[in-house]
Amino acid sequence: MNKTKYSEKKYLCDYDLSLSFFNEMGIKVNDVVPLRKVFMIYTDEGNKILKKVNYGEDRIKLISDSLDYVKKSYNNVITYKKFKDNLSYKKWGDNIYIVMDILDGREASFTNPVEINLCAENIALMHKASKGLRKYLEVKYNKDFLDISLKDKLKQAYDELLWMKDLVNSYKYKNEFDMLFINNVDKYLIEVKQVQEAIEKSKYDDLRKSGETVCLCHNDLAYHNFLTKNNEVNIIDFDYMTLDLRIIDIWGFIIKCIKNAGFDINKMLTCIDGYEKISILKQEEKELLYILIKFPRDFYVISRDYYYKRKKWDYEVYLNRFETKLNNEEFRYEFIKAYENKFLS
């Protein structure tokens, strides 16, 4: 059996699908079908998604309020069902569940430049619709929800790589993954340090301070979180949303589009062209994007996931992905140079 499917099956076993649970939610269910880590539920009120979340009530309220705000001027985002108590979640046993309407469409294809362009347009529309969200939430909750500084995140990445280096050096016996890591980590520590220094010299602090380009950031703009039909795109799964500079979200989207395509500069240009049909990026944002692209994200993330045991993958899966990412590095460096020539020359 496919390991990912097996992992999802184990996760789905934790769901409560009892009649008393659905009665408590006030939903008459006719059928239930598993889909990834959620269930499709067929009800008298239409087809919906039942999802068990691993975060708390405050986080759910933040996401739900943010999506309701965005939906006032951009309708193509998923939203949470409100129950009779006007809450957008249901506590049941030790778990918390949310229910969402099913949005029609198939997953986007990032091999298709037309669909990449269309997804980029919709990201821009979503960002634009969230203008003013930070202030709205601050007034409602008496709290600023601006995400932690990129400088803090970079420091954490550097410190974690150092910790992993010390950990692996302490091993008497090293496997192939360990050897690949230890043979490359010093180079990437230097790259992270260079990114930190470049951020200090950039307009990053000015952009954060002005707040003009702070918006709702999705932070997981993978192909499966875009549903497309008849040139319409819906955006789903806002579990990782934050309020941050829009260029952070754009960076994440670009990486998702190009990392399995040899860091194709043309795909990156398609992303930016699509976004700029709706909203023009500032030059200082493009300069910041250049710095972000230089961060060795692939090396850091897979190393962290492996040594911190953040994913339930088999060793062979980790090793294969690590080798693939390292083999792609020459393309990343070519991409960085091409970006520099295009936007910074």
C-alpha positions in Angstrom: 0.0 0.0 0.0 1.2 3.5 -0.7 2.8 4.9 2.5 1.1 8.3 2.2 -2.3 6.7 1.8 -1.5 4.4 4.8 -0.6 7.5 6.9 -3.8 9.2 5.9 -5.8 6.1 6.7 -4.3 6.1 10.3 -5.2 9.8 10.7 -8.8 9.3 9.5 -9.3 6.5 12.0 -9.3 9.2 14.7 -12.4 10.8 13.3 -15.7 10.3 15.2 -18.4 9.5 12.6 -21.1 8.5 15.0 -24.8 9.5 14.5 -24.8 11.3 17.8 -21.8 13.5 16.6 -23.6 14.5 13.4 -26.8 15.1 15.4 -24.9 17.4 17.7 -23.7 19.4 14.6 -27.2 19.5 13.2 -26.3 17.8 10.0 -28.3 15.0 8.4 -25.6 12.9 6.7 -26.5 10.5 3.8 -23.0 9.2 3.1 -19.4 9.7 4.1 -16.3 9.3 1.8 -12.6 9.7 2.8 -10.5 12.2 0.8 -6.9 12.8 1.8 -7.0 13.6 5.5 -10.6 14.8 5.6 -14.1 13.3 4.9 -16.5 14.3 2.2 -20.0 14.2 3.8 -23.1 14.1 1.6 -25.9 15.9 3.4 -29.4 17.3 2.8 -27.8 20.7 2.7 -25.3 19.8 0.0 -21.9 18.2 -0.1 -19.4 19.3 2.5 -16.0 18.7 4.0 -15.5 17.5 7.6 -12.1 18.2 8.9 -10.5 17.5 12.3 -8.0 20.3 13.1 -4.9 20.1 15.3 -5.0 23.7 16.5 -7.1 25.5 19.1 -10.3 27.5 19.1 -8.6 30.9 18.9 -6.7 29.9 15.8 -10.0 28.7 14.2 -11.7 32.0 15.0 -8.8 33.9 13.5 -8.9 31.9 10.2 -12.7 32.0 10.0 -12.9 35.8 10.7 -10.1 36.4 8.1 -11.8 34.4 5.4 -15.2 36.1 6.1 -13.4 39.4 5.7 -11.8 38.4 2.4 -15.0 37.0 1.1 -16.6 40.4 1.2 -14.7 41.4 -1.9 -13.2 38.1 -3.2 -15.6 35.2 -3.2 -13.2 32.4 -4.3 -12.0 31.2 -0.9 -13.3 28.4 1.2 -15.2 29.4 4.4 -16.3 27.6 7.6 -19.8 26.6 8.4 -21.4 28.4 11.3 -23.3 26.2 13.8 -26.3 27.1 15.8 -24.2 28.6 18.6 -22.6 30.9 15.9 -19.3 29.2 16.3 -17.3 28.0 13.3 -16.2 24.8 15.0 -17.5 21.9 17.0 -15.8 20.4 20.0 -16.4 16.7 20.4 -14.5 14.5 22.8 -10.9 15.5 22.7 -11.1 16.8 19.1 -12.2 19.9 17.3 -13.9 19.7 13.9 -14.8 22.2 11.2 -17.2 21.9 8.3 -16.8 23.6 4.9 -18.8 23.6 1.7 -17.2 21.6 -1.2 -16.0 23.9 -3.9 -16.3 22.6 -7.4 -13.3 22.0 -9.6 -10.2 19.9 -10.1 -6.7 20.5 -8.7 -4.6 23.0 -10.6 -1.7 21.8 -12.8 1.6 23.6 -12.3 2.9 22.1 -15.5 0.4 24.3 -17.4 1.5 27.9 -17.6 -2.0 29.1 -18.3 -3.1 27.7 -14.9 -0.1 29.0 -13.1 -0.9 32.5 -14.5 -4.6 32.1 -13.4 -3.6 30.9 -9.9 -1.2 33.9 -9.6 -4.0 36.3 -10.5 -6.2 34.8 -7.8 -3.5 35.1 -5.2 -3.3 38.8 -6.0 -7.0 39.1 -5.8 -7.0 37.4 -2.4 -4.2 39.6 -1.2 -6.0 42.7 -2.4 -9.3 41.6 -0.7 -7.5 41.3 2.6 -6.4 44.9 2.6 -7.4 46.4 6.0 -7.6 42.9 7.6 -4.8 43.5 10.0 -6.5 46.6 11.4 -9.9 44.9 11.5 -8.5 42.0 13.6 -6.5 44.3 15.8 -9.7 46.3 16.7 -11.7 43.1 17.2 -9.2 41.2 19.4 -7.0 44.1 20.7 -4.0 42.3 19.3 -1.6 42.7 16.4 -1.5 39.5 14.4 1.5 40.4 12.2 3.6 37.3 11.9 7.0 37.1 13.6 9.8 38.7 11.8 11.6 37.0 9.0 14.8 37.9 10.9 13.7 35.7 13.8 12.8 32.9 11.4 16.2 33.0 9.8 18.0 33.0 13.1 16.0 30.0 14.1 16.9 28.2 10.8 20.6 28.9 11.4 20.5 27.8 15.0 18.6 24.6 14.1 21.2 23.8 11.3 23.9 24.2 13.9 22.1 22.0 16.3 21.7 19.3 13.6 25.3 19.6 12.7 26.4 19.0 16.3 23.9 16.1 16.6 25.2 14.3 13.5 28.8 14.9 14.4 28.1 13.1 17.7 27.0 10.0 15.9 29.5 7.1 16.0 27.9 5.5 13.0 26.4 7.7 10.2 24.0 6.6 7.6 23.9 7.9 4.0 21.5 10.7 4.9 23.8 11.8 7.7 26.8 11.8 5.4 25.0 13.9 2.8 23.9 16.3 5.5 27.3 16.7 7.1 29.1 17.1 3.8 26.9 20.0 2.8 25.8 21.8 5.9 28.7 24.2 6.3 28.0 25.6 2.8 24.4 26.1 3.6 25.2 27.7 7.0 27.2 30.3 5.0 24.3 30.8 2.7 21.8 31.4 5.5 24.2 33.9 7.1 24.5 35.7 3.8 20.7 35.9 3.5 20.6 37.3 7.1 23.1 40.0 6.2 21.2 40.9 3.0 17.9 41.2 4.8 19.5 43.7 7.2 20.5 45.8 4.3 17.2 45.5 2.5 13.9 47.5 2.7 12.4 44.6 4.7 11.9 46.6 7.9 10.5 49.6 6.0 8.0 47.4 4.2 6.9 45.8 7.6 6.6 49.3 9.2 4.5 50.8 6.4 2.1 47.9 6.4 1.0 48.8 2.9 1.8 45.3 1.5 0.8 43.4 4.6 -2.0 41.0 3.8 -3.4 37.6 4.5 -0.7 35.1 3.5 -1.9 31.5 2.7 1.6 29.9 3.1 0.8 26.7 1.4 0.0 27.6 -2.2 0.6 24.1 -3.6 -1.3 22.9 -6.7 -3.8 20.9 -4.6 -5.0 24.0 -2.8 -6.2 25.6 -6.0 -9.4 24.2 -7.5 -10.1 25.3 -11.1 -13.1 25.0 -13.4 -14.0 27.1 -16.5 -11.2 29.5 -15.9 -12.4 30.1 -12.3 -10.0 29.3 -9.4 -11.0 28.7 -5.8 -8.3 28.7 -3.0 -8.7 26.2 -0.1 -7.0 25.0 3.1 -5.9 28.1 5.1 -4.5 26.1 8.0 -1.1 27.9 7.8 -2.4 31.4 7.1 -0.6 34.4 8.7 -0.6 38.2 8.3 2.6 39.1 6.6 4.2 40.8 3.6 2.6 39.6 0.4 6.0 38.9 -1.1 6.5 36.1 1.5 3.4 34.3 0.0 4.5 35.0 -3.5 7.9 33.5 -2.7 6.2 30.3 -1.4 4.0 30.1 -4.5 6.9 30.5 -6.9 9.0 27.8 -5.1 6.0 25.4 -5.3 5.8 26.1 -9.1 9.4 25.8 -10.0 11.1 23.3 -7.6 10.0 20.2 -9.5 10.6 21.9 -12.9 14.4 22.4 -12.7 13.9 26.0 -11.3 12.5 27.1 -14.6 12.8 30.9 -14.8 10.0 31.1 -17.3 7.6 29.6 -14.8 8.7 32.2 -12.3 8.0 35.0 -14.8 4.6 33.5 -15.4 3.9 33.7 -11.7 4.9 37.3 -11.5 3.1 38.3 -14.8 -0.1 36.8 -13.5 0.2 38.5 -10.2 1.0 41.9 -11.7 -2.1 41.8 -13.9 -3.9 42.6 -10.7 -1.3 44.3 -8.5 2.1 45.7 -9.4 5.0 44.6 -7.2 7.4 47.3 -5.9 11.0 47.2 -6.9 12.0 46.7 -3.2 9.7 43.7 -3.1 11.5 42.2 -6.1 14.8 42.8 -4.4 13.5 41.1 -1.2 12.2 38.2 -3.3 15.8 37.8 -4.7 17.1 37.5 -1.2 14.4 35.0 -0.2 15.2 32.8 -3.2 18.8 32.6 -2.0 17.7 31.0 1.2 18.5 27.2 1.0 15.0 26.3 1.8 15.0 22.7 0.4 18.1 21.7 2.3 16.9 23.3 5.6 13.3 21.9 5.5 14.1 18.3 4.7 17.0 18.3 7.2 14.7 19.7 9.9 11.9 17.3 9.0 14.3 14.3 9.2 16.2 15.2 12.4 13.2 16.7 14.3 11.0 13.7 13.1 8.3 16.0 11.8 7.0 13.7 9.1 6.2 10.0 9.3 8.1 9.1 6.1 10.3 5.9 5.7 14.0 6.4 5.7 14.2 5.6 2.0 11.7 8.4 1.2 13.7 10.9 3.1 17.0 9.8 1.4 15.5 9.8 -2.1 14.0 13.3 -1.6 17.3 14.6 -0.1 19.3 13.3 -3.0 16.9 14.9 -5.5 17.0 18.2 -3.8 20.8 18.3 -3.7 20.9 17.3 -7.4 18.6 20.2 -8.1 20.9 22.8 -6.5 22.8 23.6 -9.7 19.5 24.6 -11.2 18.7 26.8 -8.2 22.0 28.6 -8.6 21.3 29.2 -12.3 17.8 30.4 -11.4 19.2 32.9 -8.9 21.6 34.3 -11.5 18.8 34.5 -14.1 16.6 36.4 -11.6 19.4 38.8 -10.8 19.9 39.6 -14.5 16.2 40.0 -15.1 15.2 42.2 -12.2 18.3 43.7 -10.6 20.6 44.5 -13.5 
